């Protein structure tokens, strides 16, 4: 299996942390030299390991933001 290449283009923020030091983060990530996407997943403290996550295009992130604004309490 081919190794997946990634580059964290911009760290946007940490959503939560676990006692083990792993953090759930929102980042802009380029996968296999592709266009950067918004990405939510867990990372080890040194970013050498990652958990499963979800990557969203700019358009998908905008739709998600609208949905969250609609359904989250004010």
PDB file with one MODEL, atoms N, CA, C and O in Angstrom:
MODEL        1
ATOM      1  N   UNK A   1       0.844  -1.180   0.000  1.00  0.00           N
ATOM      2  CA  UNK A   1       0.000   0.000   0.000  1.00  0.00           C
ATOM      3  C   UNK A   1       0.887   1.241   0.000  1.00  0.00           C
ATOM      4  O   UNK A   1       1.879   1.308   0.725  1.00  0.00           O
ATOM      5  N   UNK A   2       0.518   2.220  -0.821  1.00  0.00           N
ATOM      6  CA  UNK A   2       1.279   3.452  -0.920  1.00  0.00           C
ATOM      7  C   UNK A   2       1.131   4.290   0.337  1.00  0.00           C
ATOM      8  O   UNK A   2       0.065   4.332   0.950  1.00  0.00           O
ATOM      9  N   UNK A   3       2.211   4.954   0.712  1.00  0.00           N
ATOM     10  CA  UNK A   3       2.174   5.834   1.874  1.00  0.00           C
ATOM     11  C   UNK A   3       1.403   7.105   1.527  1.00  0.00           C
ATOM     12  O   UNK A   3       1.584   7.679   0.453  1.00  0.00           O
ATOM     13  N   UNK A   4       0.553   7.531   2.436  1.00  0.00           N
ATOM     14  CA  UNK A   4      -0.214   8.757   2.246  1.00  0.00           C
ATOM     15  C   UNK A   4       0.673   9.929   2.653  1.00  0.00           C
ATOM     16  O   UNK A   4       1.254   9.928   3.738  1.00  0.00           O
ATOM     17  N   UNK A   5       0.773  10.928   1.777  1.00  0.00           N
ATOM     18  CA  UNK A   5       1.559  12.119   2.063  1.00  0.00           C
ATOM     19  C   UNK A   5       0.603  13.219   2.493  1.00  0.00           C
ATOM     20  O   UNK A   5      -0.485  13.372   1.937  1.00  0.00           O
ATOM     21  N   UNK A   6       1.027  13.981   3.489  1.00  0.00           N
ATOM     22  CA  UNK A   6       0.204  15.097   3.932  1.00  0.00           C
ATOM     23  C   UNK A   6       1.088  16.249   4.381  1.00  0.00           C
ATOM     24  O   UNK A   6       2.230  16.065   4.800  1.00  0.00           O
ATOM     25  N   UNK A   7       0.519  17.437   4.278  1.00  0.00           N
ATOM     26  CA  UNK A   7       1.180  18.632   4.789  1.00  0.00           C
ATOM     27  C   UNK A   7       0.126  19.457   5.509  1.00  0.00           C
ATOM     28  O   UNK A   7      -0.901  19.809   4.929  1.00  0.00           O
ATOM     29  N   UNK A   8       0.381  19.760   6.765  1.00  0.00           N
ATOM     30  CA  UNK A   8      -0.505  20.662   7.496  1.00  0.00           C
ATOM     31  C   UNK A   8      -0.154  22.073   7.040  1.00  0.00           C
ATOM     32  O   UNK A   8       0.866  22.636   7.440  1.00  0.00           O
ATOM     33  N   UNK A   9      -1.013  22.629   6.201  1.00  0.00           N
ATOM     34  CA  UNK A   9      -0.781  23.946   5.616  1.00  0.00           C
ATOM     35  C   UNK A   9      -0.995  25.034   6.666  1.00  0.00           C
ATOM     36  O   UNK A   9      -0.246  26.008   6.731  1.00  0.00           O
ATOM     37  N   UNK A  10      -2.040  24.850   7.493  1.00  0.00           N
ATOM     38  CA  UNK A  10      -2.335  25.813   8.547  1.00  0.00           C
ATOM     39  C   UNK A  10      -3.070  25.112   9.673  1.00  0.00           C
ATOM     40  O   UNK A  10      -4.038  24.389   9.438  1.00  0.00           O
ATOM     41  N   UNK A  11      -2.610  25.325  10.893  1.00  0.00           N
ATOM     42  CA  UNK A  11      -3.303  24.812  12.075  1.00  0.00           C
ATOM     43  C   UNK A  11      -4.335  25.848  12.486  1.00  0.00           C
ATOM     44  O   UNK A  11      -3.995  26.987  12.806  1.00  0.00           O
ATOM     45  N   UNK A  12      -5.606  25.441  12.472  1.00  0.00           N
ATOM     46  CA  UNK A  12      -6.682  26.398  12.750  1.00  0.00           C
ATOM     47  C   UNK A  12      -7.134  26.373  14.202  1.00  0.00           C
ATOM     48  O   UNK A  12      -7.671  27.363  14.699  1.00  0.00           O
ATOM     49  N   UNK A  13      -6.923  25.248  14.891  1.00  0.00           N
ATOM     50  CA  UNK A  13      -7.281  25.210  16.305  1.00  0.00           C
ATOM     51  C   UNK A  13      -7.445  23.807  16.843  1.00  0.00           C
ATOM     52  O   UNK A  13      -7.634  22.846  16.097  1.00  0.00           O
ATOM     53  N   UNK A  14      -7.366  23.713  18.173  1.00  0.00           N
ATOM     54  CA  UNK A  14      -7.560  22.448  18.885  1.00  0.00           C
ATOM     55  C   UNK A  14      -8.986  22.429  19.419  1.00  0.00           C
ATOM     56  O   UNK A  14      -9.410  23.361  20.104  1.00  0.00           O
ATOM     57  N   UNK A  15      -9.725  21.368  19.106  1.00  0.00           N
ATOM     58  CA  UNK A  15     -11.105  21.230  19.568  1.00  0.00           C
ATOM     59  C   UNK A  15     -11.166  20.606  20.951  1.00  0.00           C
ATOM     60  O   UNK A  15     -11.998  20.993  21.772  1.00  0.00           O
ATOM     61  N   UNK A  16     -10.282  19.633  21.220  1.00  0.00           N
ATOM     62  CA  UNK A  16     -10.242  18.987  22.528  1.00  0.00           C
ATOM     63  C   UNK A  16      -8.918  18.252  22.686  1.00  0.00           C
ATOM     64  O   UNK A  16      -8.193  18.023  21.718  1.00  0.00           O
ATOM     65  N   UNK A  17      -8.622  17.888  23.935  1.00  0.00           N
ATOM     66  CA  UNK A  17      -7.403  17.143  24.254  1.00  0.00           C
ATOM     67  C   UNK A  17      -7.766  15.951  25.120  1.00  0.00           C
ATOM     68  O   UNK A  17      -8.723  16.004  25.893  1.00  0.00           O
ATOM     69  N   UNK A  18      -6.996  14.869  24.988  1.00  0.00           N
ATOM     70  CA  UNK A  18      -7.216  13.683  25.820  1.00  0.00           C
ATOM     71  C   UNK A  18      -6.079  13.585  26.837  1.00  0.00           C
ATOM     72  O   UNK A  18      -5.025  14.195  26.651  1.00  0.00           O
ATOM     73  N   UNK A  19      -6.288  12.823  27.908  1.00  0.00           N
ATOM     74  CA  UNK A  19      -5.228  12.657  28.913  1.00  0.00           C
ATOM     75  C   UNK A  19      -3.935  12.070  28.330  1.00  0.00           C
ATOM     76  O   UNK A  19      -2.857  12.291  28.881  1.00  0.00           O
ATOM     77  N   UNK A  20      -4.034  11.333  27.231  1.00  0.00           N
ATOM     78  CA  UNK A  20      -2.847  10.732  26.614  1.00  0.00           C
ATOM     79  C   UNK A  20      -2.027  11.753  25.810  1.00  0.00           C
ATOM     80  O   UNK A  20      -0.931  11.442  25.344  1.00  0.00           O
ATOM     81  N   UNK A  21      -2.558  12.963  25.653  1.00  0.00           N
ATOM     82  CA  UNK A  21      -1.847  13.992  24.905  1.00  0.00           C
ATOM     83  C   UNK A  21      -2.312  14.164  23.471  1.00  0.00           C
ATOM     84  O   UNK A  21      -1.923  15.119  22.798  1.00  0.00           O
ATOM     85  N   UNK A  22      -3.151  13.237  22.997  1.00  0.00           N
ATOM     86  CA  UNK A  22      -3.692  13.379  21.643  1.00  0.00           C
ATOM     87  C   UNK A  22      -4.668  14.546  21.633  1.00  0.00           C
ATOM     88  O   UNK A  22      -5.351  14.809  22.623  1.00  0.00           O
ATOM     89  N   UNK A  23      -4.724  15.244  20.500  1.00  0.00           N
ATOM     90  CA  UNK A  23      -5.633  16.376  20.356  1.00  0.00           C
ATOM     91  C   UNK A  23      -6.505  16.202  19.121  1.00  0.00           C
ATOM     92  O   UNK A  23      -6.060  15.692  18.093  1.00  0.00           O
ATOM     93  N   UNK A  24      -7.743  16.633  19.243  1.00  0.00           N
ATOM     94  CA  UNK A  24      -8.641  16.694  18.084  1.00  0.00           C
ATOM     95  C   UNK A  24      -8.510  18.105  17.537  1.00  0.00           C
ATOM     96  O   UNK A  24      -8.746  19.084  18.245  1.00  0.00           O
ATOM     97  N   UNK A  25      -8.126  18.199  16.255  1.00  0.00           N
ATOM     98  CA  UNK A  25      -7.776  19.493  15.677  1.00  0.00           C
ATOM     99  C   UNK A  25      -8.525  19.780  14.386  1.00  0.00           C
ATOM    100  O   UNK A  25      -8.951  18.878  13.665  1.00  0.00           O
ATOM    101  N   UNK A  26      -8.667  21.073  14.126  1.00  0.00           N
ATOM    102  CA  UNK A  26      -9.141  21.555  12.832  1.00  0.00           C
ATOM    103  C   UNK A  26      -7.938  22.161  12.136  1.00  0.00           C
ATOM    104  O   UNK A  26      -7.336  23.112  12.635  1.00  0.00           O
ATOM    105  N   UNK A  27      -7.589  21.609  10.979  1.00  0.00           N
ATOM    106  CA  UNK A  27      -6.435  22.072  10.212  1.00  0.00           C
ATOM    107  C   UNK A  27      -6.794  22.185   8.743  1.00  0.00           C
ATOM    108  O   UNK A  27      -7.772  21.595   8.285  1.00  0.00           O
ATOM    109  N   UNK A  28      -6.003  22.939   8.012  1.00  0.00           N
ATOM    110  CA  UNK A  28      -6.025  22.909   6.548  1.00  0.00           C
ATOM    111  C   UNK A  28      -4.906  21.957   6.143  1.00  0.00           C
ATOM    112  O   UNK A  28      -3.738  22.209   6.437  1.00  0.00           O
ATOM    113  N   UNK A  29      -5.260  20.863   5.468  1.00  0.00           N
ATOM    114  CA  UNK A  29      -4.281  19.841   5.119  1.00  0.00           C
ATOM    115  C   UNK A  29      -4.312  19.559   3.625  1.00  0.00           C
ATOM    116  O   UNK A  29      -5.377  19.442   3.019  1.00  0.00           O
ATOM    117  N   UNK A  30      -3.123  19.452   3.046  1.00  0.00           N
ATOM    118  CA  UNK A  30      -2.968  19.013   1.667  1.00  0.00           C
ATOM    119  C   UNK A  30      -2.629  17.533   1.692  1.00  0.00           C
ATOM    120  O   UNK A  30      -1.600  17.141   2.242  1.00  0.00           O
ATOM    121  N   UNK A  31      -3.490  16.703   1.099  1.00  0.00           N
ATOM    122  CA  UNK A  31      -3.267  15.260   1.036  1.00  0.00           C
ATOM    123  C   UNK A  31      -2.686  14.920  -0.322  1.00  0.00           C
ATOM    124  O   UNK A  31      -3.248  15.298  -1.350  1.00  0.00           O
ATOM    125  N   UNK A  32      -1.568  14.212  -0.337  1.00  0.00           N
ATOM    126  CA  UNK A  32      -0.917  13.778  -1.586  1.00  0.00           C
ATOM    127  C   UNK A  32      -0.738  14.924  -2.573  1.00  0.00           C
ATOM    128  O   UNK A  32      -1.011  14.790  -3.766  1.00  0.00           O
ATOM    129  N   UNK A  33      -0.274  16.052  -2.047  1.00  0.00           N
ATOM    130  CA  UNK A  33       0.010  17.257  -2.847  1.00  0.00           C
ATOM    131  C   UNK A  33      -1.225  17.862  -3.507  1.00  0.00           C
ATOM    132  O   UNK A  33      -1.098  18.630  -4.461  1.00  0.00           O
ATOM    133  N   UNK A  34      -2.407  17.530  -3.020  1.00  0.00           N
ATOM    134  CA  UNK A  34      -3.636  18.089  -3.571  1.00  0.00           C
ATOM    135  C   UNK A  34      -3.985  19.419  -2.925  1.00  0.00           C
ATOM    136  O   UNK A  34      -3.256  19.931  -2.075  1.00  0.00           O
ATOM    137  N   UNK A  35      -5.118  19.964  -3.351  1.00  0.00           N
ATOM    138  CA  UNK A  35      -5.612  21.219  -2.786  1.00  0.00           C
ATOM    139  C   UNK A  35      -5.908  21.017  -1.303  1.00  0.00           C
ATOM    140  O   UNK A  35      -6.455  19.987  -0.909  1.00  0.00           O
ATOM    141  N   UNK A  36      -5.548  22.000  -0.487  1.00  0.00           N
ATOM    142  CA  UNK A  36      -5.766  21.900   0.960  1.00  0.00           C
ATOM    143  C   UNK A  36      -7.256  21.853   1.268  1.00  0.00           C
ATOM    144  O   UNK A  36      -8.062  22.547   0.647  1.00  0.00           O
ATOM    145  N   UNK A  37      -7.601  21.012   2.247  1.00  0.00           N
ATOM    146  CA  UNK A  37      -8.993  20.871   2.688  1.00  0.00           C
ATOM    147  C   UNK A  37      -9.060  21.064   4.192  1.00  0.00           C
ATOM    148  O   UNK A  37      -8.078  20.860   4.905  1.00  0.00           O
ATOM    149  N   UNK A  38     -10.238  21.461   4.662  1.00  0.00           N
ATOM    150  CA  UNK A  38     -10.474  21.556   6.095  1.00  0.00           C
ATOM    151  C   UNK A  38     -10.555  20.132   6.624  1.00  0.00           C
ATOM    152  O   UNK A  38     -11.221  19.282   6.033  1.00  0.00           O
ATOM    153  N   UNK A  39      -9.882  19.875   7.730  1.00  0.00           N
ATOM    154  CA  UNK A  39      -9.744  18.509   8.208  1.00  0.00           C
ATOM    155  C   UNK A  39      -9.902  18.473   9.720  1.00  0.00           C
ATOM    156  O   UNK A  39      -9.281  19.257  10.438  1.00  0.00           O
ATOM    157  N   UNK A  40     -10.746  17.549  10.202  1.00  0.00           N
ATOM    158  CA  UNK A  40     -10.929  17.330  11.634  1.00  0.00           C
ATOM    159  C   UNK A  40     -10.519  15.897  11.930  1.00  0.00           C
ATOM    160  O   UNK A  40     -11.073  14.957  11.362  1.00  0.00           O
ATOM    161  N   UNK A  41      -9.535  15.728  12.831  1.00  0.00           N
ATOM    162  CA  UNK A  41      -9.103  14.391  13.248  1.00  0.00           C
ATOM    163  C   UNK A  41      -8.231  14.507  14.484  1.00  0.00           C
ATOM    164  O   UNK A  41      -7.812  15.600  14.864  1.00  0.00           O
ATOM    165  N   UNK A  42      -7.962  13.363  15.110  1.00  0.00           N
ATOM    166  CA  UNK A  42      -7.089  13.320  16.278  1.00  0.00           C
ATOM    167  C   UNK A  42      -5.643  13.130  15.841  1.00  0.00           C
ATOM    168  O   UNK A  42      -5.354  12.426  14.874  1.00  0.00           O
ATOM    169  N   UNK A  43      -4.741  13.776  16.579  1.00  0.00           N
ATOM    170  CA  UNK A  43      -3.308  13.716  16.295  1.00  0.00           C
ATOM    171  C   UNK A  43      -2.543  13.388  17.563  1.00  0.00           C
ATOM    172  O   UNK A  43      -2.909  13.817  18.658  1.00  0.00           O
ATOM    173  N   UNK A  44      -1.472  12.619  17.396  1.00  0.00           N
ATOM    174  CA  UNK A  44      -0.559  12.385  18.506  1.00  0.00           C
ATOM    175  C   UNK A  44       0.164  13.693  18.813  1.00  0.00           C
ATOM    176  O   UNK A  44       0.165  14.607  17.988  1.00  0.00           O
ATOM    177  N   UNK A  45       0.779  13.793  19.992  1.00  0.00           N
ATOM    178  CA  UNK A  45       1.422  15.065  20.362  1.00  0.00           C
ATOM    179  C   UNK A  45       2.446  15.576  19.347  1.00  0.00           C
ATOM    180  O   UNK A  45       2.571  16.788  19.169  1.00  0.00           O
ATOM    181  N   UNK A  46       3.179  14.688  18.679  1.00  0.00           N
ATOM    182  CA  UNK A  46       4.192  15.134  17.715  1.00  0.00           C
ATOM    183  C   UNK A  46       3.702  15.089  16.261  1.00  0.00           C
ATOM    184  O   UNK A  46       4.484  15.295  15.333  1.00  0.00           O
ATOM    185  N   UNK A  47       2.413  14.820  16.070  1.00  0.00           N
ATOM    186  CA  UNK A  47       1.791  14.736  14.740  1.00  0.00           C
ATOM    187  C   UNK A  47       2.379  13.635  13.857  1.00  0.00           C
ATOM    188  O   UNK A  47       2.277  13.698  12.632  1.00  0.00           O
ATOM    189  N   UNK A  48       2.989  12.632  14.475  1.00  0.00           N
ATOM    190  CA  UNK A  48       3.526  11.516  13.690  1.00  0.00           C
ATOM    191  C   UNK A  48       2.469  10.443  13.437  1.00  0.00           C
ATOM    192  O   UNK A  48       2.613   9.623  12.529  1.00  0.00           O
ATOM    193  N   UNK A  49       1.400  10.452  14.247  1.00  0.00           N
ATOM    194  CA  UNK A  49       0.300   9.498  14.076  1.00  0.00           C
ATOM    195  C   UNK A  49      -1.009  10.265  14.079  1.00  0.00           C
ATOM    196  O   UNK A  49      -1.139  11.315  14.709  1.00  0.00           O
ATOM    197  N   UNK A  50      -1.988   9.705  13.350  1.00  0.00           N
ATOM    198  CA  UNK A  50      -3.297  10.358  13.274  1.00  0.00           C
ATOM    199  C   UNK A  50      -4.399   9.321  13.371  1.00  0.00           C
ATOM    200  O   UNK A  50      -4.201   8.149  13.049  1.00  0.00           O
ATOM    201  N   UNK A  51      -5.555   9.766  13.816  1.00  0.00           N
ATOM    202  CA  UNK A  51      -6.741   8.924  13.838  1.00  0.00           C
ATOM    203  C   UNK A  51      -7.567   9.158  12.589  1.00  0.00           C
ATOM    204  O   UNK A  51      -7.214   9.957  11.722  1.00  0.00           O
ATOM    205  N   UNK A  52      -8.676   8.440  12.523  1.00  0.00           N
ATOM    206  CA  UNK A  52      -9.597   8.653  11.401  1.00  0.00           C
ATOM    207  C   UNK A  52     -10.214  10.030  11.539  1.00  0.00           C
ATOM    208  O   UNK A  52     -10.387  10.544  12.644  1.00  0.00           O
ATOM    209  N   UNK A  53     -10.541  10.613  10.409  1.00  0.00           N
ATOM    210  CA  UNK A  53     -11.106  11.948  10.436  1.00  0.00           C
ATOM    211  C   UNK A  53     -11.951  12.207   9.216  1.00  0.00           C
ATOM    212  O   UNK A  53     -12.305  11.294   8.469  1.00  0.00           O
ATOM    213  N   UNK A  54     -12.267  13.471   9.030  1.00  0.00           N
ATOM    214  CA  UNK A  54     -13.066  13.886   7.884  1.00  0.00           C
ATOM    215  C   UNK A  54     -12.418  15.127   7.275  1.00  0.00           C
ATOM    216  O   UNK A  54     -12.004  16.042   7.986  1.00  0.00           O
ATOM    217  N   UNK A  55     -12.340  15.140   5.946  1.00  0.00           N
ATOM    218  CA  UNK A  55     -11.817  16.291   5.207  1.00  0.00           C
ATOM    219  C   UNK A  55     -12.950  16.909   4.402  1.00  0.00           C
ATOM    220  O   UNK A  55     -13.746  16.203   3.781  1.00  0.00           O
ATOM    221  N   UNK A  56     -13.010  18.226   4.420  1.00  0.00           N
ATOM    222  CA  UNK A  56     -14.084  18.954   3.738  1.00  0.00           C
ATOM    223  C   UNK A  56     -13.516  20.008   2.806  1.00  0.00           C
ATOM    224  O   UNK A  56     -12.555  20.700   3.143  1.00  0.00           O
ATOM    225  N   UNK A  57     -14.117  20.122   1.635  1.00  0.00           N
ATOM    226  CA  UNK A  57     -13.765  21.225   0.736  1.00  0.00           C
ATOM    227  C   UNK A  57     -14.275  22.526   1.352  1.00  0.00           C
ATOM    228  O   UNK A  57     -15.025  22.504   2.329  1.00  0.00           O
ATOM    229  N   UNK A  58     -13.873  23.641   0.789  1.00  0.00           N
ATOM    230  CA  UNK A  58     -14.349  24.940   1.278  1.00  0.00           C
ATOM    231  C   UNK A  58     -15.876  25.017   1.210  1.00  0.00           C
ATOM    232  O   UNK A  58     -16.524  25.507   2.135  1.00  0.00           O
ATOM    233  N   UNK A  59     -16.433  24.533   0.120  1.00  0.00           N
ATOM    234  CA  UNK A  59     -17.885  24.571  -0.049  1.00  0.00           C
ATOM    235  C   UNK A  59     -18.583  23.702   0.993  1.00  0.00           C
ATOM    236  O   UNK A  59     -19.596  24.109   1.561  1.00  0.00           O
ATOM    237  N   UNK A  60     -18.048  22.512   1.247  1.00  0.00           N
ATOM    238  CA  UNK A  60     -18.639  21.621   2.261  1.00  0.00           C
ATOM    239  C   UNK A  60     -18.525  22.238   3.651  1.00  0.00           C
ATOM    240  O   UNK A  60     -19.449  22.117   4.455  1.00  0.00           O
ATOM    241  N   UNK A  61     -17.403  22.900   3.945  1.00  0.00           N
ATOM    242  CA  UNK A  61     -17.221  23.550   5.241  1.00  0.00           C
ATOM    243  C   UNK A  61     -18.228  24.687   5.415  1.00  0.00           C
ATOM    244  O   UNK A  61     -18.740  24.903   6.514  1.00  0.00           O
ATOM    245  N   UNK A  62     -18.513  25.416   4.330  1.00  0.00           N
ATOM    246  CA  UNK A  62     -19.494  26.499   4.400  1.00  0.00           C
ATOM    247  C   UNK A  62     -20.891  25.953   4.684  1.00  0.00           C
ATOM    248  O   UNK A  62     -21.635  26.544   5.467  1.00  0.00           O
ATOM    249  N   UNK A  63     -21.256  24.836   4.062  1.00  0.00           N
ATOM    250  CA  UNK A  63     -22.554  24.213   4.312  1.00  0.00           C
ATOM    251  C   UNK A  63     -22.626  23.735   5.755  1.00  0.00           C
ATOM    252  O   UNK A  63     -23.640  23.935   6.423  1.00  0.00           O
ATOM    253  N   UNK A  64     -21.555  23.104   6.243  1.00  0.00           N
ATOM    254  CA  UNK A  64     -21.517  22.641   7.630  1.00  0.00           C
ATOM    255  C   UNK A  64     -21.685  23.809   8.593  1.00  0.00           C
ATOM    256  O   UNK A  64     -22.427  23.707   9.570  1.00  0.00           O
ATOM    257  N   UNK A  65     -21.009  24.905   8.329  1.00  0.00           N
ATOM    258  CA  UNK A  65     -21.129  26.091   9.177  1.00  0.00           C
ATOM    259  C   UNK A  65     -22.570  26.603   9.214  1.00  0.00           C
ATOM    260  O   UNK A  65     -23.077  26.949  10.281  1.00  0.00           O
ATOM    261  N   UNK A  66     -23.224  26.651   8.069  1.00  0.00           N
ATOM    262  CA  UNK A  66     -24.633  27.085   8.021  1.00  0.00           C
ATOM    263  C   UNK A  66     -25.518  26.146   8.832  1.00  0.00           C
ATOM    264  O   UNK A  66     -26.395  26.595   9.570  1.00  0.00           O
ATOM    265  N   UNK A  67     -25.286  24.838   8.694  1.00  0.00           N
ATOM    266  CA  UNK A  67     -26.083  23.866   9.452  1.00  0.00           C
ATOM    267  C   UNK A  67     -25.858  24.015  10.951  1.00  0.00           C
ATOM    268  O   UNK A  67     -26.812  23.982  11.727  1.00  0.00           O
ATOM    269  N   UNK A  68     -24.612  24.179  11.361  1.00  0.00           N
ATOM    270  CA  UNK A  68     -24.319  24.347  12.783  1.00  0.00           C
ATOM    271  C   UNK A  68     -24.933  25.624  13.330  1.00  0.00           C
ATOM    272  O   UNK A  68     -25.480  25.627  14.433  1.00  0.00           O
ATOM    273  N   UNK A  69     -24.848  26.712  12.570  1.00  0.00           N
ATOM    274  CA  UNK A  69     -25.448  27.972  13.009  1.00  0.00           C
ATOM    275  C   UNK A  69     -26.956  27.852  13.140  1.00  0.00           C
ATOM    276  O   UNK A  69     -27.559  28.490  14.003  1.00  0.00           O
ATOM    277  N   UNK A  70     -27.567  27.042  12.294  1.00  0.00           N
ATOM    278  CA  UNK A  70     -29.021  26.853  12.330  1.00  0.00           C
ATOM    279  C   UNK A  70     -29.450  26.019  13.533  1.00  0.00           C
ATOM    280  O   UNK A  70     -30.480  26.303  14.144  1.00  0.00           O
ATOM    281  N   UNK A  71     -28.671  24.990  13.880  1.00  0.00           N
ATOM    282  CA  UNK A  71     -29.114  24.028  14.883  1.00  0.00           C
ATOM    283  C   UNK A  71     -28.513  24.184  16.260  1.00  0.00           C
ATOM    284  O   UNK A  71     -29.045  23.625  17.219  1.00  0.00           O
ATOM    285  N   UNK A  72     -27.435  24.916  16.396  1.00  0.00           N
ATOM    286  CA  UNK A  72     -26.861  25.108  17.721  1.00  0.00           C
ATOM    287  C   UNK A  72     -27.641  26.212  18.450  1.00  0.00           C
ATOM    288  O   UNK A  72     -28.053  27.197  17.837  1.00  0.00           O
ATOM    289  N   UNK A  73     -27.838  26.038  19.758  1.00  0.00           N
ATOM    290  CA  UNK A  73     -28.560  27.068  20.520  1.00  0.00           C
ATOM    291  C   UNK A  73     -27.792  28.384  20.508  1.00  0.00           C
ATOM    292  O   UNK A  73     -26.561  28.407  20.500  1.00  0.00           O
ATOM    293  N   UNK A  74     -28.527  29.444  20.508  1.00  0.00           N
ATOM    294  CA  UNK A  74     -27.920  30.788  20.498  1.00  0.00           C
ATOM    295  C   UNK A  74     -27.616  31.234  21.896  1.00  0.00           C
ATOM    296  O   UNK A  74     -27.103  32.335  22.094  1.00  0.00           O
TER     297      UNK A  74
ENDMDL
END
